[in-house]
Amino acid sequence: MSTSQELRRVRDPLAGLETPLQRGTASEAYSLLNPAHTAVITGAGVSTDSGIPDYRSPGSPSRSPMTGQAFRASHNNRQLYWARGYVGWEHYRQFSPNQTHYDLAALNPASLITQNVDGLHRAAGSDPVLELHGSLYQVVCLTCGRVWSRDWMQEQLAGLNPGFMTSATVAGGDVEINPDGDVELNEVTGFRIPDCPVCHGILKPDVVYFGEQVRPQVAAAATQAVEDAESVLVLGSSLAVHSALRLVRMASREQKPIVVVTDGPTRADDLATVRVVGRVAPFVAGWRAELMGG
């Protein structure tokens, strides 16, 4: 089976869903959200204002992300990912937090749980941050579990592939970063990738690919955070994957107020106490102004 066929296996769980009607107002939502007792769950819609594209917002192009199964399946798939990621990383690392990241850091909610792998919540000063899907800024060995920085990996790839950066041709002619930090390339034949320097195992971005499970300790910490919270706020996430959806469903079972803010459909629209249909930036800015006077 070809790499492209393997990547097409990702099914869109939002297929057939329509953007719901707004239910309630931002002011009503703010009345339910005391930051000191709110668990905030963020998705790609928080980072789009930083220039990072997402998979599912209205108007987003169809994409074929790497799956965990595909990455492990063959050297060719890993070569494809790392070649694309090598070129993309030089652009991805230049993304910086936007005002929503800074507003959330200032609001300092009881817990901040993100599906994003871009590290921008931390860069904006939020601490701690529960990164459900890991971080592109780290690389992990699938055999021994040791972790290295993504910049270290970039140095290894540069040493193994001199001249590749200048000779690589981007599909379509323009550099367009995918949500996972890679770009579409026309040719990756001959691209070399390093093994783990300790055990010679396979090196993988320390992120949860489509089809993989969240690490148990991270899942447990997120569960505890929602259990401890009095309310839940979902920002810029379609909740298409179970890792975050299960947290919202748990909050619903416990009859906690749930506010969902995003401009497309989600898998939890029927669970929301208040459903704001729109961009997250003005909502979070308004929340901060409501509580802190700007």
Backbone as JSON, one array per atom type, in Angstrom:
{
  "sequence": "MSTSQELRRVRDPLAGLETPLQRGTASEAYSLLNPAHTAVITGAGVSTDSGIPDYRSPGSPSRSPMTGQAFRASHNNRQLYWARGYVGWEHYRQFSPNQTHYDLAALNPASLITQNVDGLHRAAGSDPVLELHGSLYQVVCLTCGRVWSRDWMQEQLAGLNPGFMTSATVAGGDVEINPDGDVELNEVTGFRIPDCPVCHGILKPDVVYFGEQVRPQVAAAATQAVEDAESVLVLGSSLAVHSALRLVRMASREQKPIVVVTDGPTRADDLATVRVVGRVAPFVAGWRAELMGG",
  "N": [[0.85, -1.2, 0.0], [0.54, 2.23, -0.81], [2.07, 5.27, 0.52], [0.35, 7.49, 0.28], [-2.14, 6.25, 0.16], [-2.26, 5.12, 2.7], [-2.36, 7.42, 4.29], [-4.82, 8.45, 3.66], [-6.58, 7.12, 5.22], [-7.57, 8.44, 7.43], [-10.48, 9.33, 8.91], [-13.08, 11.71, 8.77], [-14.71, 12.71, 11.53], [-16.56, 14.7, 11.71], [-18.04, 14.8, 9.48], [-20.93, 15.61, 7.74], [-22.03, 17.11, 9.79], [-23.54, 20.2, 10.72], [-22.91, 23.7, 11.18], [-24.03, 24.88, 14.25], [-26.91, 26.76, 15.5], [-26.44, 29.74, 17.38], [-26.49, 29.55, 20.91], [-27.45, 31.18, 23.62], [-25.5, 33.94, 25.04], [-22.35, 35.76, 24.88], [-22.04, 37.22, 27.23], [-23.69, 35.78, 29.0], [-22.22, 33.47, 29.04], [-19.82, 34.33, 30.26], [-20.74, 34.75, 32.84], [-20.84, 32.23, 33.82], [-18.27, 31.44, 34.09], [-15.77, 31.4, 36.14], [-12.46, 32.07, 36.27], [-10.72, 30.92, 38.17], [-11.9, 28.55, 38.76], [-12.31, 27.16, 36.45], [-11.89, 24.83, 33.86], [-10.09, 25.04, 30.97], [-10.23, 24.1, 27.63], [-8.37, 23.94, 24.77], [-8.18, 24.24, 21.19], [-7.13, 24.0, 17.72], [-8.19, 26.36, 16.7], [-7.43, 28.41, 18.37], [-4.86, 29.0, 17.67], [-4.82, 29.76, 15.03], [-4.79, 32.5, 14.47], [-2.16, 33.04, 14.81], [-1.08, 32.21, 12.53], [-0.89, 29.52, 12.07], [-2.21, 26.85, 10.34], [-5.36, 25.0, 10.47], [-7.13, 21.84, 10.68], [-9.91, 21.66, 10.34], [-11.49, 23.99, 10.28], [-14.06, 26.17, 8.9], [-13.77, 26.3, 5.41], [-11.2, 25.31, 5.32], [-8.6, 23.58, 3.55], [-8.7, 20.22, 2.21], [-6.77, 17.81, 3.9], [-4.12, 15.38, 4.31], [-3.09, 13.95, 6.92], [-0.21, 12.52, 8.59], [-0.48, 9.3, 9.99], [-0.22, 7.44, 13.08], [0.05, 4.72, 12.61], [0.89, 4.66, 9.94], [3.35, 5.99, 10.13], [4.89, 4.21, 11.63], [4.88, 2.07, 9.95], [6.67, 1.9, 7.75], [10.0, 2.59, 6.53], [10.01, 4.37, 4.39], [7.75, 5.97, 4.8], [8.48, 7.3, 7.13], [10.71, 8.63, 6.2], [9.47, 10.32, 4.38], [7.91, 11.94, 6.13], [9.92, 13.16, 7.76], [11.52, 14.5, 5.9], [9.71, 16.36, 4.88], [9.12, 17.63, 7.3], [11.6, 18.64, 7.99], [12.09, 20.73, 6.16], [9.81, 22.25, 6.71], [10.1, 22.96, 9.42], [11.84, 25.16, 9.76], [10.23, 27.25, 9.14], [8.01, 26.88, 10.79], [8.96, 27.18, 13.4], [9.07, 29.88, 13.7], [6.62, 30.87, 14.31], [4.6, 32.72, 16.59], [3.06, 33.48, 19.81], [-0.36, 34.61, 19.84], [-2.76, 37.25, 20.61], [-4.82, 35.97, 21.99], [-3.57, 33.78, 23.24], [-1.99, 35.22, 25.06], [-3.98, 36.52, 26.52], [-5.27, 34.36, 27.77], [-3.18, 33.43, 29.35], [-2.97, 35.57, 31.12], [-5.48, 35.46, 32.35], [-5.27, 33.07, 33.67], [-6.53, 30.36, 34.18], [-8.02, 27.67, 36.16], [-7.13, 25.24, 35.08], [-5.38, 24.51, 32.09], [-5.88, 22.92, 29.23], [-4.64, 21.63, 26.32], [-5.1, 20.73, 22.89], [-3.31, 21.38, 21.04], [-0.09, 21.28, 19.46], [1.83, 23.15, 19.29], [3.18, 24.64, 21.21], [2.62, 27.27, 21.93], [1.01, 28.25, 23.99], [2.62, 27.91, 26.27], [4.76, 29.54, 25.5], [3.54, 31.99, 25.69], [3.34, 32.31, 28.37], [1.65, 30.77, 29.97], [1.3, 28.48, 32.59], [0.87, 25.74, 34.67], [0.66, 23.8, 31.57], [-1.37, 21.41, 30.14], [-0.56, 19.3, 27.72], [-2.3, 17.6, 25.63], [-1.77, 16.22, 23.25], [0.94, 16.17, 23.04], [4.12, 17.66, 22.02], [5.51, 19.43, 19.31], [8.01, 20.35, 19.67], [9.65, 18.5, 20.73], [11.35, 15.34, 20.36], [11.0, 11.86, 20.34], [12.29, 8.62, 21.21], [11.05, 5.64, 19.96], [11.72, 3.22, 21.02], [13.47, 3.27, 23.37], [12.49, 5.45, 24.71], [13.77, 7.84, 25.29], [14.17, 11.42, 25.13], [14.64, 14.13, 22.9], [15.41, 17.52, 21.87], [13.56, 19.24, 19.32], [15.09, 20.97, 17.83], [17.62, 19.85, 18.07], [17.19, 17.53, 16.54], [16.81, 18.75, 14.09], [19.38, 19.65, 13.56], [20.7, 17.22, 13.26], [19.43, 16.2, 10.97], [20.19, 18.13, 9.12], [22.95, 17.71, 9.01], [23.06, 15.16, 7.89], [21.94, 15.55, 5.44], [23.18, 17.44, 3.51], [22.7, 20.39, 1.66], [20.07, 19.79, 0.98], [18.02, 21.5, 1.83], [18.18, 23.74, 0.18], [17.85, 22.64, -2.29], [15.39, 21.4, -2.28], [12.14, 21.12, -3.61], [9.09, 22.66, -3.31], [5.82, 21.42, -3.33], [3.52, 22.82, -5.52], [4.83, 25.19, -5.45], [4.88, 27.27, -3.53], [5.66, 27.82, -0.1], [3.69, 26.3, 2.18], [2.67, 25.8, 5.33], [1.69, 22.83, 6.93], [-0.74, 21.81, 9.45], [0.69, 20.13, 11.19], [3.28, 20.99, 11.04], [4.81, 20.32, 8.81], [5.65, 20.38, 5.25], [4.42, 20.15, 1.87], [6.29, 18.28, -0.35], [7.92, 17.84, -3.52], [9.81, 15.85, -4.03], [11.5, 13.38, -2.2], [13.35, 11.41, -2.3], [16.21, 9.67, -1.28], [16.58, 11.14, 1.01], [17.98, 11.24, 4.2], [17.55, 9.86, 7.46], [18.14, 10.05, 10.97], [18.91, 7.46, 13.42], [17.98, 6.64, 16.82], [20.44, 7.88, 18.99], [21.19, 6.45, 21.19], [19.99, 3.82, 21.42], [19.54, 3.09, 18.84], [16.96, 3.07, 17.93], [13.72, 3.99, 16.47], [13.12, 7.37, 15.73], [10.68, 9.75, 16.56], [8.4, 12.5, 16.18], [7.39, 13.97, 19.25], [4.53, 13.68, 19.53], [1.0, 13.02, 19.53], [-0.1, 11.18, 17.04], [-2.76, 10.95, 14.56], [-4.86, 8.25, 15.27], [-3.38, 7.29, 17.37], [-2.97, 6.83, 20.96], [-3.52, 9.01, 23.75], [-1.01, 9.6, 26.16], [-1.17, 7.66, 29.14], [-0.68, 8.93, 31.66], [-0.98, 11.61, 31.06], [-3.62, 11.71, 30.15], [-4.89, 10.98, 32.53], [-4.24, 13.16, 34.17], [-5.6, 15.22, 32.86], [-8.22, 14.35, 33.14], [-8.48, 14.56, 35.94], [-8.2, 17.31, 36.22], [-10.54, 18.3, 35.01], [-12.44, 17.11, 36.64], [-11.92, 18.47, 39.01], [-12.69, 21.02, 38.39], [-15.24, 23.61, 38.27], [-16.55, 24.47, 36.06], [-16.44, 24.22, 32.44], [-14.67, 25.34, 29.63], [-14.55, 25.37, 26.2], [-12.43, 26.15, 23.59], [-12.06, 26.96, 20.28], [-11.99, 24.34, 19.25], [-13.06, 21.49, 17.48], [-13.61, 19.21, 18.74], [-13.25, 16.78, 17.58], [-11.68, 14.56, 18.0], [-11.35, 11.9, 20.35], [-9.91, 12.36, 22.7], [-10.28, 14.93, 23.81], [-13.03, 15.23, 23.62], [-14.09, 13.31, 25.35], [-13.61, 14.46, 27.82], [-15.34, 16.63, 27.89], [-17.76, 15.31, 27.73], [-17.65, 13.97, 30.17], [-17.79, 16.14, 31.94], [-20.36, 16.96, 31.33], [-21.89, 14.79, 32.23], [-21.5, 15.15, 34.91], [-22.95, 17.35, 35.3], [-21.92, 19.95, 34.99], [-21.5, 23.39, 34.1], [-21.02, 24.08, 30.66], [-19.24, 25.74, 28.21], [-18.96, 26.38, 24.82], [-16.95, 27.62, 22.3], [-16.49, 28.35, 19.05], [-16.14, 28.59, 15.45], [-17.22, 26.68, 13.8], [-18.9, 23.47, 13.4], [-19.15, 21.21, 16.23], [-18.52, 18.16, 18.06], [-19.85, 18.23, 20.38], [-21.91, 19.99, 20.53], [-24.53, 19.68, 21.38], [-24.23, 19.36, 24.06], [-23.49, 21.7, 25.21], [-23.92, 24.34, 27.53], [-23.88, 27.03, 26.98], [-23.51, 28.06, 23.72], [-21.38, 29.59, 21.71], [-21.12, 30.83, 18.55], [-18.53, 31.62, 16.69], [-15.41, 33.47, 16.35], [-12.62, 32.79, 18.5], [-10.97, 34.79, 19.56], [-12.21, 37.44, 20.06], [-14.04, 36.63, 22.0], [-12.47, 35.67, 24.16], [-10.96, 37.95, 24.71], [-13.02, 39.61, 25.54], [-13.82, 38.25, 27.84], [-11.58, 38.56, 29.45], [-11.6, 41.37, 29.7], [-14.0, 41.7, 31.05], [-13.42, 40.67, 33.55], [-10.98, 41.77, 34.33], [-10.76, 44.31, 33.49], [-9.66, 44.82, 30.97]],
  "CA": [[0.0, 0.0, 0.0], [1.34, 3.45, -0.89], [1.94, 6.21, 1.62], [-0.85, 8.31, 0.12], [-3.3, 5.44, 0.52], [-2.29, 4.98, 4.16], [-2.74, 8.68, 4.9], [-6.24, 8.69, 3.42], [-7.42, 6.35, 6.15], [-8.11, 9.3, 8.47], [-11.9, 9.62, 8.67], [-13.52, 12.95, 9.4], [-15.89, 12.43, 12.36], [-17.51, 15.81, 11.61], [-18.73, 14.73, 8.2], [-22.38, 15.68, 7.83], [-22.48, 18.03, 10.84], [-23.67, 21.59, 10.31], [-22.68, 24.68, 12.24], [-25.31, 25.06, 14.97], [-27.33, 28.1, 15.86], [-25.91, 30.19, 18.66], [-27.38, 29.34, 22.05], [-26.93, 32.01, 24.69], [-24.64, 35.06, 24.66], [-21.04, 35.79, 25.52], [-22.24, 37.69, 28.62], [-24.19, 34.65, 29.78], [-21.09, 32.55, 29.21], [-18.9, 34.88, 31.26], [-21.32, 34.59, 34.18], [-20.63, 30.84, 34.24], [-16.85, 31.11, 34.01], [-14.8, 31.97, 37.07], [-11.21, 31.44, 35.86], [-10.11, 30.13, 39.25], [-12.58, 27.25, 38.87], [-12.65, 26.74, 35.1], [-10.95, 24.08, 33.03], [-10.15, 25.52, 29.59], [-9.73, 23.15, 26.64], [-8.16, 24.68, 23.54], [-7.86, 23.53, 19.96], [-6.38, 24.72, 16.69], [-8.75, 27.68, 16.46], [-6.73, 29.4, 19.18], [-3.56, 29.31, 17.07], [-4.91, 30.19, 13.63], [-4.4, 33.9, 14.37], [-0.7, 33.07, 14.77], [-0.68, 31.79, 11.2], [-0.84, 28.07, 11.97], [-3.49, 26.38, 9.81], [-5.99, 23.89, 11.18], [-7.68, 20.81, 9.8], [-11.36, 21.54, 10.19], [-12.29, 25.21, 10.29], [-14.75, 26.4, 7.63], [-12.91, 26.74, 4.32], [-9.88, 24.68, 5.34], [-8.44, 22.6, 2.48], [-8.58, 18.82, 2.61], [-5.39, 17.44, 4.18], [-3.9, 13.97, 4.61], [-2.04, 13.92, 7.94], [0.45, 11.26, 8.91], [-1.05, 8.55, 11.11], [0.76, 6.67, 13.83], [0.24, 3.43, 11.94], [1.68, 4.88, 8.74], [4.72, 6.35, 10.51], [5.59, 3.0, 12.07], [4.76, 0.99, 8.96], [7.79, 1.74, 6.82], [11.04, 3.62, 6.48], [9.63, 5.37, 3.39], [6.82, 6.91, 5.41], [9.24, 8.14, 8.06], [11.53, 9.49, 5.34], [8.56, 11.34, 3.86], [7.56, 12.89, 7.18], [11.06, 13.94, 8.24], [11.93, 15.42, 4.85], [8.74, 17.46, 4.9], [9.27, 18.36, 8.54], [12.89, 19.35, 7.97], [11.88, 21.99, 5.45], [8.77, 23.02, 7.38], [10.46, 23.42, 10.76], [12.45, 26.47, 9.7], [9.14, 28.22, 9.1], [7.11, 26.64, 11.92], [9.55, 27.68, 14.65], [8.95, 31.33, 13.75], [5.29, 31.26, 14.79], [4.62, 33.27, 17.94], [1.73, 33.56, 20.41], [-1.22, 35.74, 19.5], [-3.35, 37.9, 21.78], [-5.63, 35.01, 22.76], [-2.64, 33.06, 24.12], [-1.61, 36.11, 26.16], [-5.16, 36.75, 27.36], [-5.47, 33.18, 28.6], [-2.12, 33.41, 30.36], [-3.34, 36.58, 32.12], [-6.65, 34.97, 33.08], [-4.76, 32.01, 34.55], [-7.62, 29.46, 34.61], [-7.63, 26.58, 37.06], [-6.33, 24.32, 34.28], [-5.36, 24.78, 30.66], [-5.66, 21.66, 28.53], [-4.63, 21.96, 24.89], [-4.87, 19.71, 21.87], [-2.31, 21.92, 20.12], [1.28, 20.79, 19.65], [2.68, 24.25, 18.83], [3.92, 25.23, 22.32], [2.4, 28.71, 22.02], [0.51, 28.61, 25.33], [3.8, 28.04, 27.15], [5.52, 30.71, 25.07], [2.82, 33.17, 26.15], [3.46, 32.41, 29.82], [0.76, 29.88, 30.72], [2.02, 27.41, 33.29], [1.22, 24.64, 33.76], [-0.18, 23.49, 30.42], [-1.5, 19.98, 29.85], [-0.53, 19.13, 26.28], [-2.9, 16.29, 25.38], [-1.21, 15.56, 22.07], [2.39, 16.32, 23.04], [4.71, 18.89, 21.53], [6.43, 19.32, 18.17], [9.34, 20.82, 20.07], [10.4, 17.37, 21.25], [11.45, 14.12, 19.57], [11.1, 10.74, 21.27], [12.65, 7.32, 20.65], [9.95, 4.69, 20.17], [12.22, 2.02, 21.7], [13.97, 3.5, 24.74], [11.71, 6.52, 25.33], [14.53, 9.07, 25.53], [13.61, 12.58, 24.45], [15.56, 15.18, 22.48], [14.72, 18.69, 21.36], [13.36, 19.25, 17.87], [16.23, 21.67, 17.23], [18.69, 18.84, 17.95], [16.86, 16.7, 15.39], [17.05, 19.55, 12.9], [20.83, 19.64, 13.32], [21.07, 15.9, 12.74], [18.94, 16.1, 9.6], [21.01, 19.01, 8.28], [24.24, 17.06, 8.81], [22.9, 13.99, 7.03], [21.37, 15.91, 4.13], [23.7, 18.75, 3.09], [22.18, 20.91, 0.4], [18.67, 19.43, 0.71], [17.14, 22.63, 2.07], [18.2, 24.64, -0.96], [17.44, 21.94, -3.51], [14.03, 20.89, -2.14], [11.1, 21.86, -4.34], [7.82, 22.57, -2.61], [4.68, 21.18, -4.2], [2.72, 24.02, -5.74], [5.73, 26.33, -5.62], [4.9, 28.15, -2.37], [5.74, 27.14, 1.18], [2.47, 26.36, 3.0], [2.87, 24.9, 6.46], [0.57, 22.02, 7.38], [-0.95, 21.94, 10.89], [1.69, 19.37, 11.95], [4.59, 21.58, 10.9], [5.53, 19.89, 7.62], [5.22, 20.98, 3.99], [4.32, 19.19, 0.77], [7.47, 18.33, -1.21], [7.81, 17.07, -4.76], [10.74, 14.73, -4.09], [12.23, 13.14, -0.96], [14.22, 10.26, -2.51], [17.57, 9.84, -0.81], [16.66, 11.87, 2.27], [18.45, 10.35, 5.26], [17.06, 10.17, 8.79], [18.98, 9.4, 11.99], [18.34, 6.58, 14.44], [18.25, 7.04, 18.19], [21.87, 7.76, 19.24], [21.42, 5.59, 22.35], [19.62, 2.42, 21.19], [19.33, 2.93, 17.4], [15.53, 2.92, 17.65], [13.07, 4.95, 15.57], [12.83, 8.68, 16.3], [9.36, 10.24, 16.14], [7.96, 13.69, 16.9], [6.74, 13.58, 20.49], [3.14, 14.09, 19.43], [0.03, 11.94, 19.33], [-0.62, 11.19, 15.67], [-4.07, 10.35, 14.36], [-4.84, 6.81, 15.47], [-2.62, 6.94, 18.57], [-3.62, 7.12, 22.24], [-2.88, 9.94, 24.67], [-0.29, 8.9, 27.23], [-2.07, 7.46, 30.28], [-0.5, 9.91, 32.73], [-1.53, 12.88, 30.6], [-5.07, 11.52, 30.17], [-5.32, 10.99, 33.93], [-4.13, 14.53, 34.68], [-6.68, 15.99, 32.25], [-9.44, 13.91, 33.81], [-8.5, 15.14, 37.27], [-8.4, 18.75, 36.08], [-11.96, 18.55, 34.74], [-13.17, 16.73, 37.85], [-11.72, 19.5, 40.02], [-13.25, 22.29, 37.93], [-16.67, 23.84, 38.41], [-17.08, 24.72, 34.72], [-15.52, 23.87, 31.36], [-14.72, 26.22, 28.46], [-13.89, 24.82, 25.02], [-12.11, 27.24, 22.68], [-11.44, 26.67, 19.0], [-11.85, 22.91, 19.0], [-14.24, 20.78, 16.98], [-13.75, 18.01, 19.58], [-13.37, 15.67, 16.64], [-10.99, 13.39, 18.52], [-11.93, 11.46, 21.62], [-9.13, 12.79, 23.85], [-10.92, 16.1, 24.42], [-14.48, 15.01, 23.68], [-14.44, 12.55, 26.55], [-13.57, 15.37, 28.96], [-16.58, 17.4, 27.85], [-18.84, 14.38, 28.08], [-17.57, 13.73, 31.6], [-18.32, 17.33, 32.6], [-21.82, 16.94, 31.14], [-22.46, 13.79, 33.15], [-21.42, 15.72, 36.25], [-23.85, 18.52, 35.25], [-21.16, 21.19, 35.1], [-21.71, 24.3, 32.96], [-20.07, 23.91, 29.55], [-19.3, 26.79, 27.19], [-18.2, 26.02, 23.63], [-16.76, 28.77, 21.42], [-15.77, 28.11, 17.81], [-16.97, 29.05, 14.35], [-17.73, 25.55, 13.03], [-19.6, 22.48, 14.23], [-18.36, 20.36, 17.12], [-19.22, 16.93, 18.44], [-20.48, 18.42, 21.69], [-22.81, 21.13, 20.49], [-25.75, 19.39, 22.14], [-23.9, 19.31, 25.48], [-23.1, 23.03, 25.68], [-24.86, 25.2, 28.23], [-23.86, 28.19, 26.1], [-22.77, 27.75, 22.49], [-21.08, 30.81, 20.97], [-20.63, 30.54, 17.2], [-17.7, 32.74, 16.28], [-13.98, 33.36, 16.6], [-12.3, 32.75, 19.93], [-10.23, 35.97, 20.02], [-13.05, 38.44, 20.73], [-14.67, 36.06, 23.2], [-11.5, 35.63, 25.27], [-10.66, 39.34, 25.04], [-14.16, 40.1, 26.32], [-13.77, 37.6, 29.15], [-10.53, 39.24, 30.22], [-12.06, 42.72, 30.02], [-15.07, 41.56, 32.04], [-12.86, 40.34, 34.87], [-9.74, 42.46, 34.68], [-10.77, 45.68, 32.97], [-8.8, 44.93, 29.8]],
  "C": [[0.88, 1.24, 0.0], [1.11, 4.34, 0.32], [0.66, 7.02, 1.51], [-2.1, 7.55, 0.48], [-3.41, 5.3, 2.03], [-2.78, 6.26, 4.81], [-4.23, 8.97, 4.71], [-7.15, 7.96, 4.39], [-8.06, 7.22, 7.23], [-9.53, 9.69, 8.1], [-12.3, 10.88, 9.41], [-14.79, 12.68, 10.21], [-16.91, 13.57, 12.33], [-18.31, 15.78, 10.33], [-20.24, 14.72, 8.41], [-22.9, 16.62, 8.9], [-22.53, 19.45, 10.3], [-23.4, 22.51, 11.49], [-24.0, 24.99, 12.94], [-25.69, 26.52, 15.1], [-26.72, 28.47, 17.2], [-26.96, 29.97, 19.75], [-26.8, 30.08, 23.24], [-26.01, 33.09, 24.14], [-23.29, 34.96, 25.36], [-21.18, 36.24, 26.98], [-22.75, 36.58, 29.52], [-23.08, 33.64, 30.03], [-20.15, 33.05, 30.29], [-19.43, 34.68, 32.68], [-21.11, 33.18, 34.73], [-19.16, 30.5, 34.45], [-16.01, 31.93, 34.99], [-13.45, 31.32, 36.75], [-10.59, 30.53, 36.92], [-10.72, 28.75, 39.38], [-12.98, 26.69, 37.5], [-11.52, 25.95, 34.46], [-11.14, 24.53, 31.59], [-9.51, 24.46, 28.68], [-9.58, 23.89, 25.32], [-7.8, 23.77, 22.38], [-7.2, 24.45, 18.95], [-6.89, 26.12, 16.43], [-8.14, 28.77, 17.31], [-5.44, 29.86, 18.5], [-3.65, 29.78, 15.62], [-4.53, 31.66, 13.46], [-2.88, 34.08, 14.43], [-0.17, 32.65, 13.41], [-0.61, 30.29, 11.01], [-2.19, 27.57, 11.46], [-4.07, 25.26, 10.65], [-6.57, 22.92, 10.16], [-9.13, 21.01, 9.45], [-12.14, 22.84, 10.23], [-12.96, 25.41, 8.94], [-13.79, 26.94, 6.57], [-11.53, 26.12, 4.31], [-9.78, 23.66, 4.21], [-8.38, 21.19, 3.04], [-7.12, 18.46, 2.79], [-5.31, 15.96, 4.51], [-2.77, 13.86, 5.63], [-1.43, 12.53, 8.08], [-0.27, 10.6, 10.08], [0.06, 7.81, 11.84], [1.07, 5.35, 13.16], [1.12, 3.6, 10.71], [3.13, 5.19, 9.08], [5.52, 5.12, 10.9], [5.71, 1.95, 10.96], [5.99, 0.81, 8.1], [8.76, 2.89, 6.92], [10.66, 4.71, 5.5], [8.68, 6.41, 3.95], [7.54, 7.86, 6.36], [10.14, 9.11, 7.28], [10.69, 10.65, 4.81], [8.25, 12.39, 4.92], [8.75, 13.77, 7.54], [11.59, 14.89, 7.18], [11.01, 16.63, 4.82], [8.91, 18.31, 6.16], [10.56, 19.16, 8.62], [12.75, 20.7, 7.3], [10.87, 22.87, 6.21], [9.19, 23.63, 8.7], [11.06, 24.82, 10.76], [11.4, 27.57, 9.66], [8.27, 28.1, 10.36], [7.65, 27.27, 13.21], [9.44, 29.19, 14.78], [7.56, 31.8, 14.19], [5.38, 31.73, 16.24], [3.21, 33.38, 18.5], [0.95, 34.76, 19.89], [-1.91, 36.26, 20.76], [-4.18, 36.94, 22.61], [-4.74, 34.2, 23.69], [-2.28, 33.93, 25.33], [-2.79, 36.39, 27.09], [-5.41, 35.56, 28.29], [-4.4, 33.07, 29.68], [-2.44, 34.4, 31.48], [-4.53, 36.13, 32.96], [-6.31, 33.84, 34.02], [-5.87, 31.09, 35.07], [-7.09, 28.32, 35.48], [-6.8, 25.53, 36.35], [-6.46, 24.71, 32.82], [-4.93, 23.5, 29.96], [-5.7, 21.96, 27.04], [-4.42, 20.73, 24.03], [-3.75, 20.14, 20.92], [-0.9, 21.43, 20.48], [2.3, 21.89, 19.37], [3.46, 24.94, 19.94], [3.63, 26.7, 22.57], [1.78, 29.14, 23.35], [1.67, 28.8, 26.3], [4.6, 29.29, 26.79], [4.87, 32.01, 25.54], [2.85, 33.33, 27.67], [2.51, 31.56, 30.62], [1.58, 28.75, 31.34], [1.22, 27.03, 34.54], [0.25, 24.55, 32.58], [-0.19, 21.98, 30.24], [-1.61, 19.82, 28.34], [-1.01, 17.72, 25.94], [-2.18, 15.52, 24.29], [0.3, 15.76, 21.95], [2.84, 17.63, 22.43], [5.64, 18.62, 20.35], [7.84, 19.74, 18.53], [10.19, 19.71, 20.68], [10.34, 16.19, 20.28], [11.7, 12.97, 20.54], [11.52, 9.48, 20.53], [11.54, 6.33, 20.98], [10.41, 3.43, 20.9], [12.6, 2.3, 23.14], [13.26, 4.65, 25.44], [12.48, 7.79, 25.63], [14.02, 10.19, 24.63], [14.72, 13.57, 24.11], [14.75, 16.37, 21.98], [14.58, 18.58, 19.84], [14.5, 19.98, 17.17], [17.43, 20.73, 17.09], [18.44, 17.96, 16.73], [17.12, 17.46, 14.1], [18.54, 19.57, 12.55], [21.28, 18.3, 12.75], [20.65, 15.76, 11.28], [19.77, 16.96, 8.65], [22.36, 18.36, 7.99], [24.18, 15.88, 7.86], [22.48, 14.35, 5.61], [21.86, 17.29, 3.68], [23.13, 19.15, 1.73], [20.71, 20.64, 0.15], [17.76, 20.64, 0.84], [17.07, 23.54, 0.85], [17.71, 23.97, -2.23], [16.0, 21.44, -3.47], [13.06, 21.77, -2.9], [9.76, 21.6, -3.67], [6.7, 22.38, -3.61], [3.83, 22.44, -4.32], [3.55, 25.28, -5.85], [5.85, 27.24, -4.42], [4.95, 27.32, -1.09], [4.44, 27.36, 1.95], [2.6, 25.32, 4.11], [1.59, 24.15, 6.76], [0.4, 22.18, 8.89], [0.09, 21.2, 11.73], [3.11, 19.84, 11.69], [5.39, 21.14, 9.69], [5.0, 20.6, 6.39], [5.15, 19.88, 2.94], [5.53, 19.36, -0.14], [7.27, 17.46, -2.44], [8.66, 15.81, -4.73], [11.5, 14.58, -2.78], [13.18, 11.95, -1.09], [15.64, 10.58, -2.04], [17.7, 10.6, 0.49], [16.99, 10.9, 3.39], [17.93, 10.82, 6.61], [17.88, 9.42, 9.83], [18.19, 8.41, 12.84], [18.61, 7.19, 15.8], [19.75, 6.86, 18.48], [22.2, 6.84, 20.42], [21.16, 4.13, 22.01], [19.37, 2.1, 19.71], [17.86, 2.65, 17.05], [15.02, 4.02, 16.72], [12.77, 6.24, 16.33], [11.54, 9.23, 15.69], [9.08, 11.57, 16.84], [7.16, 13.28, 18.14], [5.32, 14.11, 20.53], [2.27, 12.85, 19.23], [-0.53, 12.08, 17.92], [-2.07, 10.7, 15.67], [-3.95, 8.84, 14.5], [-4.05, 6.36, 16.68], [-3.39, 7.37, 19.81], [-2.82, 8.16, 23.03], [-2.17, 9.14, 25.76], [-1.15, 8.81, 28.49], [-1.92, 8.52, 31.37], [-1.05, 11.28, 32.35], [-3.06, 12.81, 30.62], [-5.61, 11.59, 31.6], [-5.28, 12.4, 34.51], [-5.25, 15.4, 34.12], [-8.02, 15.63, 32.89], [-9.58, 14.56, 35.17], [-8.78, 16.64, 37.21], [-9.88, 19.08, 35.85], [-12.81, 18.17, 35.95], [-13.08, 17.82, 38.91], [-12.39, 20.82, 39.66], [-14.75, 22.37, 38.21], [-17.34, 24.09, 37.07], [-16.0, 24.4, 33.69], [-15.76, 24.81, 30.19], [-13.9, 25.58, 27.34], [-13.68, 25.94, 24.02], [-11.45, 26.71, 21.41], [-11.18, 25.22, 18.72], [-13.16, 22.33, 18.49], [-14.54, 19.55, 17.82], [-13.91, 16.77, 18.71], [-12.69, 14.41, 17.15], [-11.42, 13.14, 19.97], [-11.2, 12.04, 22.83], [-9.74, 13.98, 24.56], [-12.42, 15.9, 24.56], [-14.87, 14.28, 24.95], [-14.46, 13.44, 27.78], [-14.85, 16.19, 29.04], [-17.77, 16.52, 28.22], [-18.84, 14.09, 29.58], [-18.14, 14.92, 32.37], [-19.84, 17.38, 32.48], [-22.48, 15.96, 32.08], [-22.49, 14.32, 34.58], [-22.21, 17.02, 36.36], [-23.12, 19.83, 35.52], [-21.47, 22.08, 33.9], [-20.62, 24.12, 31.92], [-20.31, 25.03, 28.54], [-18.41, 26.36, 26.04], [-18.17, 27.22, 22.69], [-15.91, 28.35, 20.23], [-16.7, 28.43, 16.66], [-17.46, 27.94, 13.43], [-18.43, 24.57, 13.94], [-18.63, 21.74, 15.14], [-19.19, 19.12, 17.45], [-19.9, 17.05, 19.79], [-21.43, 19.6, 21.7], [-24.07, 20.91, 21.33], [-25.5, 19.36, 23.64], [-23.65, 20.7, 26.08], [-24.24, 23.74, 26.4], [-25.02, 26.5, 27.45], [-22.99, 27.83, 24.91], [-22.6, 29.03, 21.69], [-20.48, 30.43, 19.63], [-19.85, 31.74, 16.72], [-16.24, 32.48, 16.61], [-13.69, 33.44, 18.09], [-11.69, 34.05, 20.42], [-11.11, 37.01, 20.69], [-13.72, 37.91, 21.99], [-13.7, 36.11, 24.38], [-11.1, 37.05, 25.68], [-11.78, 39.94, 25.88], [-14.19, 39.52, 27.72], [-12.74, 38.28, 30.03], [-10.98, 40.63, 30.63], [-13.13, 42.71, 31.1], [-14.51, 41.41, 33.44], [-11.73, 41.24, 35.31], [-9.71, 43.89, 34.15], [-9.82, 45.89, 31.81], [-7.5, 44.21, 29.96]]
}
